[in-house]
Structure formats: structure tokens, C-alpha cells
Amino acid sequence: MKLLLNKKEASERLFGYNDHKKLTALLRSGELRSIIVGGTEYIPTKELENFIENKLRGQYENVRTF
């Protein structure tokens, strides 16, 4: 599974992944392979967990699953 963060769409349409805790749990489980933010792909690391913790909460308007 990959997630694409898109700043142009509403955060309420996140297919259930609008919560940083859910995304962090997916990262830790190994189910989430990467997240793409503005053309940059991030792989599951502590740095990505921190990114989600600090930035995703309301600052990005959409996360889409593929």
C-alpha cells in the first residue's frame, strides 16, 4: 500500500487514514510501504513517523490509497 498526500483536497476524504495514529500504526505493522508527499517518496522510518505526527494533523488536505 502507498499513500499520496495531496494538499488540494479535503482532509475529511482520507479513506479512513486521516488520523496520524492510524498511519503510524500502519507504518509500524509493515503494511504501509511508503508515503508520497508532493512528489517525494518517504519509506517507513522513525523520521516518517515523526513527519506524520507533526505535519499530517490538519496540514495536508488529503491522503489517498493506491
CNS distance restraints for C-alpha pairs under 8 A (distance, minus, plus):
assign (resid   1 and name CA) (resid  31 and name CA) 6.74 0.50 0.50
assign (resid   1 and name CA) (resid  32 and name CA) 5.23 0.50 0.50
assign (resid   1 and name CA) (resid  33 and name CA) 5.85 0.50 0.50
assign (resid   1 and name CA) (resid  34 and name CA) 7.36 0.50 0.50
assign (resid   1 and name CA) (resid  65 and name CA) 6.84 0.50 0.50
assign (resid   1 and name CA) (resid  66 and name CA) 6.22 0.50 0.50
assign (resid   2 and name CA) (resid  32 and name CA) 6.22 0.50 0.50
assign (resid   2 and name CA) (resid  33 and name CA) 5.90 0.50 0.50
assign (resid   2 and name CA) (resid  34 and name CA) 5.20 0.50 0.50
assign (resid   2 and name CA) (resid  35 and name CA) 5.62 0.50 0.50
assign (resid   2 and name CA) (resid  36 and name CA) 7.43 0.50 0.50
assign (resid   2 and name CA) (resid  65 and name CA) 5.95 0.50 0.50
assign (resid   2 and name CA) (resid  66 and name CA) 5.75 0.50 0.50
assign (resid   3 and name CA) (resid  32 and name CA) 7.99 0.50 0.50
assign (resid   3 and name CA) (resid  34 and name CA) 6.63 0.50 0.50
assign (resid   3 and name CA) (resid  35 and name CA) 4.62 0.50 0.50
assign (resid   3 and name CA) (resid  36 and name CA) 6.01 0.50 0.50
assign (resid   3 and name CA) (resid  63 and name CA) 6.09 0.50 0.50
assign (resid   3 and name CA) (resid  64 and name CA) 5.44 0.50 0.50
assign (resid   3 and name CA) (resid  65 and name CA) 4.86 0.50 0.50
assign (resid   3 and name CA) (resid  66 and name CA) 6.62 0.50 0.50
assign (resid   4 and name CA) (resid  35 and name CA) 5.81 0.50 0.50
assign (resid   4 and name CA) (resid  36 and name CA) 4.61 0.50 0.50
assign (resid   4 and name CA) (resid  37 and name CA) 6.07 0.50 0.50
assign (resid   4 and name CA) (resid  62 and name CA) 7.97 0.50 0.50
assign (resid   4 and name CA) (resid  63 and name CA) 5.43 0.50 0.50
assign (resid   4 and name CA) (resid  64 and name CA) 5.22 0.50 0.50
assign (resid   4 and name CA) (resid  65 and name CA) 6.71 0.50 0.50
assign (resid   5 and name CA) (resid  35 and name CA) 7.36 0.50 0.50
assign (resid   5 and name CA) (resid  36 and name CA) 6.06 0.50 0.50
assign (resid   5 and name CA) (resid  37 and name CA) 4.98 0.50 0.50
assign (resid   5 and name CA) (resid  38 and name CA) 6.87 0.50 0.50
assign (resid   5 and name CA) (resid  60 and name CA) 6.78 0.50 0.50
assign (resid   5 and name CA) (resid  61 and name CA) 7.65 0.50 0.50
assign (resid   5 and name CA) (resid  62 and name CA) 5.65 0.50 0.50
assign (resid   5 and name CA) (resid  63 and name CA) 4.53 0.50 0.50
assign (resid   5 and name CA) (resid  64 and name CA) 6.63 0.50 0.50
assign (resid   6 and name CA) (resid  37 and name CA) 7.14 0.50 0.50
assign (resid   6 and name CA) (resid  38 and name CA) 7.00 0.50 0.50
assign (resid   6 and name CA) (resid  60 and name CA) 6.74 0.50 0.50
assign (resid   6 and name CA) (resid  61 and name CA) 6.34 0.50 0.50
assign (resid   6 and name CA) (resid  62 and name CA) 5.10 0.50 0.50
assign (resid   6 and name CA) (resid  63 and name CA) 6.24 0.50 0.50
assign (resid   6 and name CA) (resid  64 and name CA) 7.79 0.50 0.50
assign (resid   7 and name CA) (resid  60 and name CA) 5.11 0.50 0.50
assign (resid   7 and name CA) (resid  61 and name CA) 4.92 0.50 0.50
assign (resid   7 and name CA) (resid  62 and name CA) 6.23 0.50 0.50
assign (resid   8 and name CA) (resid  61 and name CA) 6.16 0.50 0.50
assign (resid   8 and name CA) (resid  62 and name CA) 7.24 0.50 0.50
assign (resid   9 and name CA) (resid  13 and name CA) 7.67 0.50 0.50
assign (resid   9 and name CA) (resid  61 and name CA) 4.97 0.50 0.50
assign (resid   9 and name CA) (resid  62 and name CA) 5.17 0.50 0.50
assign (resid  10 and name CA) (resid  14 and name CA) 7.87 0.50 0.50
assign (resid  10 and name CA) (resid  61 and name CA) 4.47 0.50 0.50
assign (resid  10 and name CA) (resid  62 and name CA) 5.50 0.50 0.50
assign (resid  11 and name CA) (resid  18 and name CA) 6.51 0.50 0.50
assign (resid  11 and name CA) (resid  58 and name CA) 6.96 0.50 0.50
assign (resid  11 and name CA) (resid  60 and name CA) 6.73 0.50 0.50
assign (resid  11 and name CA) (resid  61 and name CA) 4.05 0.50 0.50
assign (resid  11 and name CA) (resid  62 and name CA) 4.58 0.50 0.50
assign (resid  11 and name CA) (resid  63 and name CA) 7.30 0.50 0.50
assign (resid  12 and name CA) (resid  18 and name CA) 7.09 0.50 0.50
assign (resid  12 and name CA) (resid  61 and name CA) 7.72 0.50 0.50
assign (resid  12 and name CA) (resid  62 and name CA) 7.46 0.50 0.50
assign (resid  13 and name CA) (resid  18 and name CA) 7.96 0.50 0.50
assign (resid  13 and name CA) (resid  62 and name CA) 6.37 0.50 0.50
assign (resid  13 and name CA) (resid  63 and name CA) 7.70 0.50 0.50
assign (resid  14 and name CA) (resid  18 and name CA) 5.20 0.50 0.50
assign (resid  14 and name CA) (resid  62 and name CA) 5.49 0.50 0.50
assign (resid  14 and name CA) (resid  63 and name CA) 5.02 0.50 0.50
assign (resid  14 and name CA) (resid  64 and name CA) 6.13 0.50 0.50
assign (resid  15 and name CA) (resid  63 and name CA) 7.51 0.50 0.50
assign (resid  15 and name CA) (resid  64 and name CA) 6.81 0.50 0.50
assign (resid  15 and name CA) (resid  65 and name CA) 7.35 0.50 0.50
assign (resid  17 and name CA) (resid  22 and name CA) 6.27 0.50 0.50
assign (resid  17 and name CA) (resid  23 and name CA) 6.27 0.50 0.50
assign (resid  17 and name CA) (resid  63 and name CA) 6.88 0.50 0.50
assign (resid  18 and name CA) (resid  22 and name CA) 7.72 0.50 0.50
assign (resid  18 and name CA) (resid  23 and name CA) 7.90 0.50 0.50
assign (resid  18 and name CA) (resid  56 and name CA) 8.00 0.50 0.50
assign (resid  18 and name CA) (resid  57 and name CA) 7.80 0.50 0.50
assign (resid  18 and name CA) (resid  62 and name CA) 7.76 0.50 0.50
assign (resid  18 and name CA) (resid  63 and name CA) 7.09 0.50 0.50
assign (resid  19 and name CA) (resid  23 and name CA) 6.54 0.50 0.50
assign (resid  19 and name CA) (resid  57 and name CA) 7.15 0.50 0.50
assign (resid  20 and name CA) (resid  24 and name CA) 6.03 0.50 0.50
assign (resid  20 and name CA) (resid  52 and name CA) 5.64 0.50 0.50
assign (resid  20 and name CA) (resid  53 and name CA) 5.78 0.50 0.50
assign (resid  20 and name CA) (resid  56 and name CA) 6.43 0.50 0.50
assign (resid  20 and name CA) (resid  57 and name CA) 6.51 0.50 0.50
assign (resid  21 and name CA) (resid  25 and name CA) 6.10 0.50 0.50
assign (resid  21 and name CA) (resid  53 and name CA) 7.68 0.50 0.50
assign (resid  22 and name CA) (resid  26 and name CA) 6.25 0.50 0.50
assign (resid  23 and name CA) (resid  27 and name CA) 6.24 0.50 0.50
assign (resid  23 and name CA) (resid  52 and name CA) 7.39 0.50 0.50
assign (resid  24 and name CA) (resid  28 and name CA) 6.21 0.50 0.50
assign (resid  24 and name CA) (resid  49 and name CA) 5.74 0.50 0.50
assign (resid  24 and name CA) (resid  52 and name CA) 7.20 0.50 0.50
assign (resid  24 and name CA) (resid  53 and name CA) 7.95 0.50 0.50
assign (resid  25 and name CA) (resid  29 and name CA) 6.07 0.50 0.50
assign (resid  26 and name CA) (resid  30 and name CA) 6.41 0.50 0.50
assign (resid  26 and name CA) (resid  31 and name CA) 5.54 0.50 0.50
assign (resid  26 and name CA) (resid  32 and name CA) 5.42 0.50 0.50
assign (resid  27 and name CA) (resid  31 and name CA) 6.45 0.50 0.50
assign (resid  27 and name CA) (resid  32 and name CA) 5.18 0.50 0.50
assign (resid  27 and name CA) (resid  33 and name CA) 7.44 0.50 0.50
assign (resid  27 and name CA) (resid  44 and name CA) 5.65 0.50 0.50
assign (resid  27 and name CA) (resid  45 and name CA) 7.91 0.50 0.50
assign (resid  27 and name CA) (resid  49 and name CA) 7.46 0.50 0.50
assign (resid  28 and name CA) (resid  44 and name CA) 7.73 0.50 0.50
assign (resid  30 and name CA) (resid  44 and name CA) 7.94 0.50 0.50
assign (resid  32 and name CA) (resid  44 and name CA) 7.37 0.50 0.50
assign (resid  33 and name CA) (resid  43 and name CA) 6.31 0.50 0.50
assign (resid  33 and name CA) (resid  44 and name CA) 6.52 0.50 0.50
assign (resid  34 and name CA) (resid  41 and name CA) 6.45 0.50 0.50
assign (resid  34 and name CA) (resid  42 and name CA) 5.42 0.50 0.50
assign (resid  34 and name CA) (resid  43 and name CA) 4.48 0.50 0.50
assign (resid  34 and name CA) (resid  44 and name CA) 6.06 0.50 0.50
assign (resid  35 and name CA) (resid  41 and name CA) 5.63 0.50 0.50
assign (resid  35 and name CA) (resid  42 and name CA) 5.17 0.50 0.50
assign (resid  35 and name CA) (resid  43 and name CA) 6.60 0.50 0.50
assign (resid  36 and name CA) (resid  40 and name CA) 5.38 0.50 0.50
assign (resid  36 and name CA) (resid  41 and name CA) 4.23 0.50 0.50
assign (resid  36 and name CA) (resid  42 and name CA) 6.10 0.50 0.50
assign (resid  37 and name CA) (resid  41 and name CA) 6.33 0.50 0.50
assign (resid  37 and name CA) (resid  42 and name CA) 7.62 0.50 0.50
assign (resid  42 and name CA) (resid  48 and name CA) 6.64 0.50 0.50
assign (resid  43 and name CA) (resid  48 and name CA) 7.04 0.50 0.50
assign (resid  44 and name CA) (resid  48 and name CA) 5.94 0.50 0.50
assign (resid  44 and name CA) (resid  49 and name CA) 7.33 0.50 0.50
assign (resid  45 and name CA) (resid  49 and name CA) 6.39 0.50 0.50
assign (resid  46 and name CA) (resid  50 and name CA) 6.18 0.50 0.50
assign (resid  47 and name CA) (resid  51 and name CA) 6.15 0.50 0.50
assign (resid  48 and name CA) (resid  52 and name CA) 6.22 0.50 0.50
assign (resid  49 and name CA) (resid  53 and name CA) 6.13 0.50 0.50
assign (resid  50 and name CA) (resid  54 and name CA) 6.00 0.50 0.50
assign (resid  51 and name CA) (resid  55 and name CA) 5.56 0.50 0.50
assign (resid  51 and name CA) (resid  56 and name CA) 7.18 0.50 0.50
assign (resid  52 and name CA) (resid  56 and name CA) 4.94 0.50 0.50
assign (resid  52 and name CA) (resid  57 and name CA) 7.43 0.50 0.50
assign (resid  53 and name CA) (resid  57 and name CA) 7.09 0.50 0.50
assign (resid  55 and name CA) (resid  59 and name CA) 5.94 0.50 0.50
assign (resid  55 and name CA) (resid  60 and name CA) 7.52 0.50 0.50
assign (resid  56 and name CA) (resid  60 and name CA) 5.67 0.50 0.50
